[in-house]
Every structure is written in C-alpha cells, then in structure tokens.
C-alpha cells in the first residue's frame, strides 16, 4: 500500500568526475556536491556533473524516515524529518515506484512509474566530445545492439541554461559560412578533396535544402572518417598557419577556439571539424536546447542542464571515449543555421521560466532578494528544486523545510510551493513541460 507522502522530500545526489570537469574548489559542481553530501571534495580531482534524478548511472536518494502511527515507512511527518539517526536513504527510482502518486496521473500515464527528466549542473573546464543524442527509434536499436555502450532505449533531448558565460559548438553553420570555410581553410579541402569542396562552392539556395544537406553530409562524413595520419598532418599545417597569422593579424573567434581545442586534444579530428559548427557564447540566464540528432560540443563554463532521462551519447571527436563515427554521420539532421537561444519568460518579479519544445521538462530560475518570497503554483507533475546559493525556507500548506546551498528537494505533483528568504536565495526548478501538463 502506498504511503502518505510529504509534499517535499530532500535528496542526496550523485557527482561525476569526468576529466573535462573543473578541478576541486574551482568547480561549482564540487561545491554543490560537498554541501549536498556532507563529504569533503578533493582539490586534485575534476568535478564535472552533479546529477539530480532517478537515472541508474547516477541515482539520487530520497531522505525518508521510518514512522509509526499508521503511515508507511516511506512517509515523513509534516515539517519534521526526525533526527539524523532516524533518516534512511531510499533510491529515488525505487521510492517513486513504491509511491507513484507523487508524480501525478498524467505523468504516470505517459512515462510510467519514473521521473521523465534528469537535472544536472555542469562545470566545464575543457571541451566535451562532439556528439549527438539519438531519437527514440535509433536509441532502441543502439541499446539492443550495444547495451554496454548505449545504456538506454530512450531519446535525450536536452537544454543548457548558462550560469556563467557558457561556450558551445552547436549545429552546422549556414551555407554561406560553409562556402567561406572551404575558401579560407585549405586544410579541410586537403582532407575532403577538391571535388567535395567544389560541390560546396557551386551550390546555391536555389538548389534546395535537401541538396545542401546532402553536400554538407558528404563533406562532414569525409572529414570525420579520414585516417588519423591525414588529420594529424592537416592539423599540424592548420595550427602553424594560425600561429603565423596571429602574429601579423587578429584571428577570428573560431580560429582562436581551434587553437584552444588543439591544446586540449592534440591531433583530434574535432579540432578541424569545429570550423563546420556554430560557435555560441551564452550569457548567464540564456539557454540553448538541443533536439535529437543535432551535433554539439560544450566548450567552457557552468550551466544547469535538463534532459529526458537517458545517458545515450554518440561521439565522434574531442574525446578519449568510445567513438562511433559511422552512426553519428548517418543520424544527423544536417540542419544549417544558428540555433534558437531562449531568454526565458518572466513569471513574476523573481522567477523566469524556460520552456523547450520537449514534453519531458522545463526549468525555472528564481533569484530571491533578502526578505522576499515567490510562489510556485501546484502543477500535475513532480518538480526537483536545487538551491544554488543562499538560504531560506520551502513551504507547502502543511510542511516547512529549511534550505541552503547544495540542497536538492523533490516536490510531489499537485503541491503549491512557496520559497522564502530573509538573506537571499538562488533556486532552480526542473519540472515536466507545462505545455504537456496543460498549464
């Protein structure tokens, strides 16, 4: 029988020490994890991702208290978690399976007894891989064929909301820019061949979008599939040329980026492939969303990230991890042009909502000055709150929790939440997309 559950449950969350993460105390992820877990961080280790959700590769745990008096063991008395000695950690996925009402009927009918989104914080010191995430159909195929590499049968649309200036490569450049690359980056032409380059130079918009995609697919596939020795030689020439150019003339932002990437990943095909992608710099408070089969690589900075619950990644460059060049080149949409940047919609004086075109998730950013409060209306789906900085209270009609930096809290469906602070509070909320919920 399902327990009577509180509106707010604290979570203990997971950290990932990927080698591209910021080191020790320089990492926001390290700071949040230390506060959340009570563990000391290692100043010599990278702290890359802070995971908040129910994915088995990095599960969160609900902090629950065994109680008597008619409630089940997963119930928590209103506003009182008992003593630390009473607290018990229960895998969030298991807890939701045991208590499905906490996610609401609409979410239950669509996704079953699971949290449909995964919430993260990223602290990026050096570039992540050139990658894309498969759609649902391809995810099921890859998972069946290579379950050790592709651990999920789910798609992974995602959104990155910048906490600091945040740099990324995202999507392919326009046809006009591609022509300029072919004209100004001779090393790419050496790799892909003159015939491939000529196709780019002689295509026009009149030839249609599909023809443009076909030629882009050809040049990208030729580049990414080239032998290592060919790429190594091309990059050596490229870097020498850019260093000489920098001495006599200012480099473009993309050229400066290529020099940075080469120091991080010497001889990697992703260094030269960067010329084919849009180079985006987000300011704090701007967000970028990525659908299935869209290429991207995060470069530097801190962000809040939210996605469908999946860890499927197809990689092809800027990484020491497994590469699947053939799959990546075959799956991409080859859509060209700049991605949409979301600036959010103000809900009140303190809260901004970011709603991507994906059913699984949305994100709210809430900055409360001292002595203020904000209401998060009841919605028919679950939420996960992250306290990024400051301290205050989170309240329902019958429960109050003191919160501080690093706290992560699950709130059940159909529960109005009030956040309040006397000293200042910086909150982020992930929830199911309000358009799906009909809000």
Secondary structure as GFF3:
##gff-version 3
##sequence-region A 1 439
A	DSSP	beta_strand	8	12	.	.	.	ID=ss1
A	DSSP	beta_strand	14	16	.	.	.	ID=ss2
A	DSSP	beta_strand	22	23	.	.	.	ID=ss3
A	DSSP	three_ten_helix	24	26	.	.	.	ID=ss4
A	DSSP	alpha_helix	28	37	.	.	.	ID=ss5
A	DSSP	beta_strand	46	47	.	.	.	ID=ss6
A	DSSP	beta_strand	49	52	.	.	.	ID=ss7
A	DSSP	beta_strand	61	65	.	.	.	ID=ss8
A	DSSP	beta_strand	87	91	.	.	.	ID=ss9
A	DSSP	alpha_helix	92	98	.	.	.	ID=ss10
A	DSSP	three_ten_helix	100	103	.	.	.	ID=ss11
A	DSSP	alpha_helix	105	111	.	.	.	ID=ss12
A	DSSP	beta_strand	117	124	.	.	.	ID=ss13
A	DSSP	beta_strand	130	132	.	.	.	ID=ss14
A	DSSP	alpha_helix	136	145	.	.	.	ID=ss15
A	DSSP	beta_strand	158	162	.	.	.	ID=ss16
A	DSSP	beta_strand	166	172	.	.	.	ID=ss17
A	DSSP	alpha_helix	175	184	.	.	.	ID=ss18
A	DSSP	alpha_helix	186	192	.	.	.	ID=ss19
A	DSSP	alpha_helix	194	202	.	.	.	ID=ss20
A	DSSP	three_ten_helix	205	207	.	.	.	ID=ss21
A	DSSP	alpha_helix	209	225	.	.	.	ID=ss22
A	DSSP	alpha_helix	228	248	.	.	.	ID=ss23
A	DSSP	alpha_helix	253	264	.	.	.	ID=ss24
A	DSSP	alpha_helix	269	273	.	.	.	ID=ss25
A	DSSP	three_ten_helix	274	276	.	.	.	ID=ss26
A	DSSP	beta_strand	277	282	.	.	.	ID=ss27
A	DSSP	beta_strand	287	290	.	.	.	ID=ss28
A	DSSP	beta_strand	296	308	.	.	.	ID=ss29
A	DSSP	beta_strand	314	317	.	.	.	ID=ss30
A	DSSP	alpha_helix	325	331	.	.	.	ID=ss31
A	DSSP	beta_strand	341	342	.	.	.	ID=ss32
A	DSSP	beta_strand	345	346	.	.	.	ID=ss33
A	DSSP	beta_strand	351	354	.	.	.	ID=ss34
A	DSSP	beta_strand	362	368	.	.	.	ID=ss35
A	DSSP	beta_strand	372	376	.	.	.	ID=ss36
A	DSSP	beta_strand	383	395	.	.	.	ID=ss37
A	DSSP	beta_strand	400	404	.	.	.	ID=ss38
A	DSSP	beta_strand	408	411	.	.	.	ID=ss39
A	DSSP	beta_strand	417	421	.	.	.	ID=ss40
A	DSSP	beta_strand	425	431	.	.	.	ID=ss41
A	DSSP	alpha_helix	434	437	.	.	.	ID=ss42
###
